[in-house]
Amino acid sequence: MHAFDSTNPTPAQLDGIVCAGEDGPMVPVATVDGWQIFAHRMCVEPTPRSGVVLVVGDTSSRVALEDLVAFAYDCADRLQMPAKVAVGRGYDVSQYEAVVRHDSWMDTVDSVVLGIEAREADMFCIDADTLYAYPISTVCAHCWEDDDAAPVLAGDTWTPPVCRPCVEEAARMVATGALLVAA
């Protein structure tokens, strides 16, 4: 894939051909001579996203933080993606797949800033009401068995739902040194 420079489009790009393939979702990247040009997000974003959703909300007290951590668990469970709680505003929202806004996201300056930055970056943002429209997942994200899978807290990020046998196997492999854990 080639990067698109809106200040210096190639002749092919001026004809509307920005990416090698024209399939998949595209985003508007420029307007040239009155024509809007679209490209795949990966063609115009030089760094790939983390595959993690960022959860924003009130973290100003211990109780508020615990509530947000529990909400992040629900995010990982329902979206089947890792979910990280944003504490403070030192996050580049564009490095996350999506931003999920807890009901308390308008209660602190940090979470308001992150929520607005995500909207301004035209990111996928959903609120708590929308999140709860997704069903709870019982399918393990590792072995894909329909079991009693649940997210697991790994550091400061909830994993997608994982069944107990897969969690136990991962713990065994880490303990024996067969599996390295990224720091």
C-alpha positions as CSV (number, residue, x, y, z in Angstrom):
1,M,0.0,0.0,0.0
2,H,1.2,3.5,-0.8
3,A,0.8,6.5,1.4
4,F,-1.4,9.2,0.0
5,D,0.0,12.8,0.0
6,S,-3.0,15.1,-0.4
7,T,-0.7,18.0,-1.3
8,N,0.9,16.2,-4.2
9,P,-1.4,13.5,-5.7
10,T,-0.2,11.4,-8.5
11,P,-2.1,11.3,-11.9
12,A,-3.7,8.0,-11.0
13,Q,-4.8,9.4,-7.7
14,L,-6.3,12.4,-9.5
15,D,-8.4,9.9,-11.4
16,G,-9.8,8.6,-8.1
17,I,-7.4,5.6,-7.8
18,V,-5.8,6.0,-4.5
19,C,-5.3,2.4,-3.3
20,A,-4.3,-0.8,-5.1
21,G,-7.7,-2.3,-4.5
22,E,-11.1,-0.6,-4.4
23,D,-12.7,-3.0,-2.0
24,G,-13.2,-2.5,1.7
25,P,-14.2,0.5,3.8
26,M,-12.6,3.8,2.8
27,V,-12.4,7.3,4.4
28,P,-12.3,10.6,2.6
29,V,-8.7,11.9,2.4
30,A,-8.8,15.0,0.1
31,T,-10.8,17.1,-2.3
32,V,-9.0,17.8,-5.6
33,D,-10.6,20.0,-8.2
34,G,-13.9,19.6,-6.5
35,W,-13.8,15.8,-6.4
36,Q,-13.6,13.9,-3.2
37,I,-10.9,11.2,-3.0
38,F,-11.2,8.2,-0.8
39,A,-8.6,5.7,0.5
40,H,-8.4,2.8,2.8
41,R,-7.6,3.9,6.4
42,M,-4.4,1.7,6.4
43,C,-3.2,3.4,3.2
44,V,-3.2,6.9,4.8
45,E,-2.3,6.0,8.4
46,P,1.4,5.2,8.7
47,T,1.1,3.2,12.0
48,P,-1.2,0.3,12.6
49,R,-3.5,0.5,15.5
50,S,-3.1,-1.6,18.6
51,G,-6.2,-3.8,18.3
52,V,-7.3,-2.5,21.8
53,V,-10.3,-0.4,22.6
54,L,-9.7,2.6,25.0
55,V,-12.4,3.0,27.7
56,V,-12.9,6.6,28.9
57,G,-14.8,7.8,31.9
58,D,-14.5,9.2,35.4
59,T,-11.4,8.0,37.3
60,S,-11.3,10.8,39.8
61,S,-12.0,8.6,42.8
62,R,-11.4,5.0,43.8
63,V,-15.0,4.1,43.5
64,A,-15.3,5.8,40.0
65,L,-12.2,3.9,38.8
66,E,-13.5,0.6,40.1
67,D,-16.7,1.2,38.2
68,L,-14.8,2.1,35.0
69,V,-12.6,-1.0,35.4
70,A,-15.8,-3.2,35.7
71,F,-17.2,-1.4,32.6
72,A,-14.0,-2.2,30.7
73,Y,-14.6,-5.9,31.6
74,D,-18.0,-5.6,29.9
75,C,-16.4,-3.9,26.9
76,A,-13.9,-6.8,26.4
77,D,-16.6,-9.3,26.9
78,R,-19.2,-7.8,24.5
79,L,-16.8,-6.5,21.8
80,Q,-14.5,-9.5,22.0
81,M,-11.5,-7.2,22.0
82,P,-8.9,-6.2,24.6
83,A,-10.1,-3.1,26.6
84,K,-7.8,-0.6,28.4
85,V,-9.0,1.9,30.9
86,A,-7.7,5.4,30.3
87,V,-6.4,7.0,33.5
88,G,-5.5,10.6,32.7
89,R,-5.3,12.0,29.2
90,G,-1.8,10.8,28.1
91,Y,-3.2,8.6,25.4
92,D,-3.0,8.9,21.6
93,V,-6.6,7.9,20.8
94,S,-5.6,7.2,17.1
95,Q,-3.5,4.2,18.3
96,Y,-6.7,2.4,19.5
97,E,-9.3,0.5,17.4
98,A,-12.1,2.4,19.1
99,V,-13.1,4.5,22.1
100,V,-15.9,3.4,24.4
101,R,-17.4,6.1,26.5
102,H,-18.8,5.2,29.9
103,D,-21.8,7.1,31.2
104,S,-19.4,9.2,33.3
105,W,-17.2,10.3,30.4
106,M,-18.5,13.9,30.7
107,D,-17.7,14.1,34.4
108,T,-13.9,14.8,34.2
109,V,-11.8,17.0,32.0
110,D,-9.5,14.1,31.1
111,S,-12.2,11.8,29.8
112,V,-14.0,14.7,28.0
113,V,-10.7,15.6,26.2
114,L,-10.1,11.9,25.1
115,G,-13.8,11.5,24.0
116,I,-13.7,14.7,21.9
117,E,-10.2,13.8,20.5
118,A,-11.7,10.5,19.3
119,R,-14.6,12.1,17.7
120,E,-12.4,14.7,16.0
121,A,-10.2,11.9,14.7
122,D,-13.3,10.3,13.2
123,M,-12.7,7.2,15.2
124,F,-15.3,4.5,16.0
125,C,-16.8,5.7,19.3
126,I,-19.7,4.1,21.2
127,D,-21.4,5.0,24.4
128,A,-22.4,2.6,27.1
129,D,-26.0,2.3,25.8
130,T,-24.7,1.1,22.5
131,L,-22.2,-1.3,24.1
132,Y,-25.0,-3.0,26.1
133,A,-26.8,-3.8,22.8
134,Y,-24.0,-6.3,22.1
135,P,-24.6,-9.8,23.5
136,I,-22.3,-11.2,26.2
137,S,-19.8,-13.6,24.6
138,T,-19.3,-17.1,25.9
139,V,-17.0,-18.1,23.0
140,C,-13.3,-18.4,23.9
141,A,-11.2,-16.0,21.8
142,H,-8.3,-18.5,21.8
143,C,-9.8,-22.0,21.1
144,W,-13.2,-20.8,19.8
145,E,-15.0,-23.3,21.9
146,D,-18.4,-22.2,23.1
147,D,-17.6,-22.4,26.8
148,D,-18.0,-20.2,29.9
149,A,-15.3,-17.8,28.6
150,A,-14.7,-14.5,30.4
151,P,-12.2,-11.6,30.0
152,V,-9.0,-11.8,32.1
153,L,-7.2,-8.8,33.5
154,A,-3.6,-8.8,32.1
155,G,-1.7,-5.8,33.5
156,D,-4.0,-2.9,32.9
157,T,-5.9,-4.4,30.0
158,W,-8.8,-6.8,29.9
159,T,-8.4,-9.6,27.4
160,P,-11.2,-10.8,25.1
161,P,-13.2,-13.7,26.7
162,V,-11.0,-16.8,27.3
163,C,-12.1,-20.1,28.8
164,R,-10.5,-21.6,31.9
165,P,-8.6,-24.4,30.2
166,C,-6.9,-21.8,27.8
167,V,-6.0,-19.5,30.8
168,E,-4.5,-22.5,32.7
169,E,-2.6,-23.6,29.6
170,A,-1.2,-20.1,29.1
171,A,-0.2,-19.8,32.8
172,R,1.5,-23.2,32.5
173,M,3.4,-22.2,29.4
174,V,4.6,-18.9,31.0
175,A,5.7,-20.8,34.1
176,T,7.8,-23.2,32.1
177,G,9.3,-20.5,29.9
178,A,7.7,-21.9,26.7
179,L,5.7,-18.7,26.3
180,L,7.2,-15.2,26.6
181,V,5.0,-12.4,27.9
182,A,5.5,-9.0,26.3
183,A,6.5,-6.3,28.8
